[in-house]
Amino acid sequence: MAVTEVIDGIIDLIDKNMIAKTNVASNVTAGDTLVNVENSFHYEPDQEAILIDYGYNDSSSPHYGVYEYIRIKEVNNTHWITLYDPVVSDWYTSELSFVQKTVGHAPLYSQNILYGDREVIPTTDMAITVEPLSMSNEWLYIQGGLSEEYRVSIMVYGKDVETEEGMVILNKYTDALYKLMMSELHIDINNYESPLMQDTISTVGTDTCGYVVVEDTPQNRKMFVLTSTIPRGAVFDIQDNIQTHIDLSILNITYYTEDGRNLMRLDLDQEIGAYLLSEYAVFRRRRRYFYDSRIDNIEYGTVQKGAAFIRAARLNWFGKEIEEYQFPQKSKGVDYFKEIELPSSSSSSGV
């Protein structure tokens, strides 16, 4: 299994949750404490964020170089959040205003989440690096489950090494990362998902199994197949912003066209609840399953990068998955072909 997929999965998780952005869905005016957003899924109470629009880099905009700090009191539902304090400025949908999570009044940017550590780290912004350290394994059962354990170093680099505030910000980022990774004990790595094309009908408490409808695309046909054809069995999940159901099997697939759309109906083996498009429902196929993962150690300190000393924290993460090996194995050492012999003229020339 590729370690690059593990690192990419962790980077994606950090990007989605530590930089979480969502557009405002209606105008926010000075004095508001209730903010309408497109999707509040990656936000939680007591988190910090900023209100900003794309006038930030436009010298002709009244919001040039301006953003407003906010603190979330409550996530009411998918589309509304309540703030502790009233908004000071006006933020309009016509200006593409959005909410972006921040930690300790120090936003993180996608370009500063890096694959692998660096000799030189930008010291004017927060930066996070994710680097593979090792892979070890042990047999769990014969035949033939091999548990493979990946070790990864997550470095958090903070700015303003001289100030007390800089240390506080670094510690807040470290705590936020620890909480995030501990909430993902079965971290999603290289999973495939597709949005539902219609709400599901709840079958809970009935004798009827559920079904989902997704778009009929070549990739969906490749990934959403009968469970009987998959060696690892029930690897499908359904999720929206409210609930999730795991370990589903696909028993039957129907391809059809409706309202000009090519669709796939996937009949499942279990009862499911009502999953809604308004709650961003998706159907997923797990491609790599980590049965155990967590941050098991954190180190704090100061490191030298280039000519600069900057504050840093190291979070040591491990993840375990099972790789199935089939026995007996075919030998790779079988010589099926006759050896190609050099022409006699080549031998006489000494080549």
Beta strands, then each sheet from edge to edge (+ up, - down):
strand 1: 21-23
strand 2: 34-36
strand 3: 48-52
strand 4: 68-77
strand 5: 80-83
strand 6: 98-102
strand 7: 113-115
strand 8: 127-141
strand 9: 144-158
strand 10: 188-189
strand 11: 192-195
strand 12: 211-215
strand 13: 236-239
strand 14: 244-248
strand 15: 250-258
strand 16: 261-268
strand 17: 282-285
strand 18: 288-305
strand 19: 308-325
sheet 1: 1+ 6- 3+ 4- 5+ 2-
sheet 2: 7+ 8+ 9- 19+ 18- 10+
sheet 3: 11+ 17- 13+ 14-
sheet 4: 12+ 16- 15+
end
